[in-house]
Amino acid sequence: MKTRNLPAIRALRPAWNKGRIVGQKRPLKPKHVWAIRVRLELAENHRDLALFNLAIDRKLRGCDLVRMKVVDVMATGQIKERASVLQSKTQTPVRFEISEGTRASLARWMREPLMVGSEYLWPGRFHERLHISTRQYARIVRDWVTSIGLEATHSMRRTKVTQIYKKTGNLRAVQLLLGHTKMDSTVRYLGVELEDALVISESIEI
């Protein structure tokens, strides 16, 4: 009597995104920004304070932030008020402002012993690594966000441009600040809906 080959039974694996919040990360609210900033100031964590402030001001990807060099933000011994960085994804330069508070925190970080002779703004702790990695930065951001009781689903890059859009409704300005080549990308990035467009339209009279 022949035995039939029965199909193999595979154990069901849980979905990779089970229990996770996927999709666009939310921006931090101003109260969240100040809560994190105050915690870092009280802890006298000069590197993280400078990194956090510049991440908010810079509005660009983490992979570009971790590769920043001292010369990108400093000239003739002074922190610049504006800087320009080449985006690794698009190879296009993007200019951004460095606010007064960020300049102060950067200047304080520059005086740390670890920064003596360093080419990069955020040097790695190991000799073979010139700067912190994108993965390290993601963990640092997660620690910032969870320290104030939020879930680790928030975006540094989206934080300031969201406030700019809410206060001005100027999508073109946000597009330039983010370094997007297409307006559609900016609309999707901000999650602009029809209701937002109608509110802007209603505020304009011709």
C-alpha positions as CSV (number, residue, x, y, z in Angstrom):
1,M,0.0,0.0,0.0
2,K,1.4,3.3,-1.1
3,T,1.7,6.2,1.4
4,R,0.6,9.5,0.1
5,N,3.0,12.5,0.5
6,L,1.1,14.9,2.6
7,P,1.9,18.6,2.3
8,A,4.4,19.9,4.9
9,I,2.8,21.9,7.7
10,R,4.7,25.1,8.4
11,A,4.4,26.9,11.7
12,L,2.7,30.3,11.2
13,R,5.0,33.2,11.9
14,P,3.7,36.3,13.4
15,A,3.5,39.3,11.0
16,W,6.6,41.4,11.0
17,N,4.5,44.5,11.8
18,K,2.4,43.0,14.5
19,G,2.0,45.4,17.3
20,R,4.0,48.1,15.5
21,I,2.8,51.4,14.3
22,V,3.8,51.8,10.6
23,G,3.5,54.6,8.2
24,Q,4.7,58.2,8.4
25,K,6.2,59.2,11.7
26,R,4.6,62.1,13.5
27,P,6.2,65.4,14.2
28,L,7.0,66.4,17.8
29,K,4.8,69.2,19.2
30,P,6.5,72.4,20.5
31,K,5.9,71.2,24.1
32,H,7.6,67.9,23.4
33,V,10.6,69.7,21.9
34,W,11.0,71.9,25.0
35,A,10.5,68.9,27.4
36,I,13.3,67.0,25.7
37,R,15.6,70.1,25.5
38,V,15.1,70.8,29.2
39,R,15.9,67.2,30.2
40,L,19.1,67.3,28.1
41,E,20.1,70.6,29.6
42,L,19.5,69.4,33.2
43,A,21.6,66.2,32.5
44,E,24.3,68.4,31.0
45,N,24.4,66.1,28.0
46,H,26.2,68.5,25.7
47,R,26.5,66.2,22.7
48,D,22.8,65.2,22.7
49,L,21.6,68.7,23.3
50,A,23.6,70.0,20.3
51,L,22.5,67.0,18.2
52,F,18.9,67.5,19.1
53,N,18.9,71.2,18.4
54,L,20.6,70.8,15.1
55,A,18.3,67.9,14.1
56,I,15.3,70.2,14.6
57,D,16.9,73.2,12.8
58,R,18.3,71.2,9.9
59,K,15.1,69.4,8.8
60,L,17.1,66.8,6.8
61,R,17.6,63.0,6.9
62,G,19.5,61.3,9.7
63,C,22.0,59.8,7.3
64,D,23.1,63.4,6.3
65,L,23.0,64.6,9.9
66,V,25.5,62.0,11.2
67,R,28.0,62.8,8.4
68,M,28.2,66.5,9.1
69,K,31.6,67.9,9.6
70,V,32.8,70.8,11.8
71,V,33.5,72.9,8.7
72,D,29.8,72.6,7.8
73,V,28.8,74.7,10.8
74,M,31.9,76.6,11.8
75,A,34.1,79.3,10.1
76,T,36.9,81.4,11.6
77,G,36.1,80.0,15.0
78,Q,32.4,81.0,15.0
79,I,29.3,79.0,14.5
80,K,27.6,80.0,11.3
81,E,24.0,81.5,11.2
82,R,23.3,79.6,8.0
83,A,24.9,76.5,6.5
84,S,24.6,74.3,3.4
85,V,24.9,70.5,3.1
86,L,24.8,68.2,0.1
87,Q,22.1,65.6,0.5
88,S,23.4,62.0,0.0
89,K,20.1,60.8,-1.5
90,T,19.6,63.5,-4.2
91,Q,23.1,65.0,-4.4
92,T,21.6,68.5,-4.2
93,P,22.6,71.1,-1.7
94,V,20.2,72.4,0.9
95,R,20.6,75.5,3.0
96,F,19.3,75.8,6.5
97,E,19.4,78.2,9.4
98,I,21.1,77.6,12.7
99,S,19.1,79.3,15.5
100,E,20.7,81.1,18.4
101,G,20.0,78.4,20.8
102,T,21.5,75.8,18.5
103,R,24.6,77.9,17.9
104,A,25.1,78.1,21.7
105,S,24.8,74.4,22.2
106,L,27.1,73.6,19.3
107,A,29.7,76.0,20.7
108,R,29.5,74.3,24.1
109,W,29.9,70.9,22.4
110,M,32.9,72.1,20.5
111,R,34.7,72.7,23.8
112,E,34.5,69.1,24.8
113,P,37.8,67.0,24.9
114,L,36.3,64.5,22.4
115,M,36.0,67.3,19.8
116,V,39.7,68.3,19.9
117,G,41.0,67.7,16.4
118,S,37.8,65.9,15.3
119,E,36.7,66.3,11.6
120,Y,33.2,65.2,12.3
121,L,30.5,66.9,14.4
122,W,29.5,63.6,16.0
123,P,32.6,61.5,16.3
124,G,32.3,57.7,16.9
125,R,33.6,56.2,20.1
126,F,35.7,53.6,18.2
127,H,38.7,54.4,16.0
128,E,37.4,52.6,13.0
129,R,34.2,54.6,13.0
130,L,34.7,58.3,12.1
131,H,31.2,59.3,13.1
132,I,28.1,57.8,14.8
133,S,26.0,55.6,12.5
134,T,22.5,56.2,11.3
135,R,21.4,53.3,13.5
136,Q,23.0,54.8,16.5
137,Y,21.2,58.1,15.8
138,A,17.9,56.3,15.5
139,R,18.5,54.8,19.0
140,I,19.4,58.2,20.4
141,V,16.2,59.7,18.9
142,R,14.2,56.8,20.4
143,D,15.7,57.5,23.8
144,W,14.8,61.2,23.6
145,V,11.2,60.5,22.7
146,T,10.6,57.7,25.2
147,S,12.2,59.8,28.0
148,I,9.1,62.1,27.9
149,G,6.6,59.3,27.7
150,L,6.0,59.2,24.0
151,E,6.1,56.2,21.6
152,A,9.2,56.0,19.4
153,T,7.2,56.9,16.3
154,H,8.2,60.6,15.9
155,S,10.3,62.4,13.4
156,M,12.9,65.1,14.0
157,R,12.9,66.1,10.4
158,R,9.2,66.7,10.1
159,T,8.9,68.6,13.4
160,K,9.9,72.2,12.4
161,V,8.5,72.1,8.8
162,T,5.1,71.0,10.2
163,Q,5.0,74.1,12.4
164,I,6.1,76.3,9.5
165,Y,3.4,74.9,7.3
166,K,0.7,75.3,10.0
167,K,1.7,79.0,10.6
168,T,2.2,80.1,7.0
169,G,0.5,77.5,4.7
170,N,3.5,78.0,2.4
171,L,4.2,74.7,0.8
172,R,6.8,76.1,-1.5
173,A,8.9,77.3,1.5
174,V,8.6,73.8,3.1
175,Q,9.6,72.2,-0.2
176,L,12.8,74.3,-0.4
177,L,13.7,73.6,3.3
178,L,13.3,69.9,2.8
179,G,15.2,69.8,-0.4
180,H,12.3,68.2,-2.3
181,T,12.4,68.5,-6.1
182,K,8.7,67.9,-6.5
183,M,5.8,69.5,-4.7
184,D,3.9,66.2,-4.7
185,S,6.7,64.8,-2.5
186,T,6.2,67.7,0.0
187,V,2.5,67.2,0.1
188,R,2.8,63.5,0.8
189,Y,5.6,64.1,3.3
190,L,3.5,66.6,5.3
191,G,0.3,64.6,4.9
192,V,-1.5,67.6,3.5
193,E,-5.2,66.7,3.0
194,L,-8.0,68.4,1.1
195,E,-9.3,70.0,4.3
196,D,-5.9,71.7,4.7
197,A,-6.0,73.0,1.2
198,L,-9.6,74.3,1.6
199,V,-8.7,76.2,4.8
200,I,-5.8,77.9,3.0
201,S,-8.0,78.7,0.1
202,E,-10.7,80.2,2.3
203,S,-8.2,82.5,3.9
204,I,-7.3,84.1,0.6
205,E,-9.6,86.7,-0.9
206,I,-9.4,88.0,-4.5
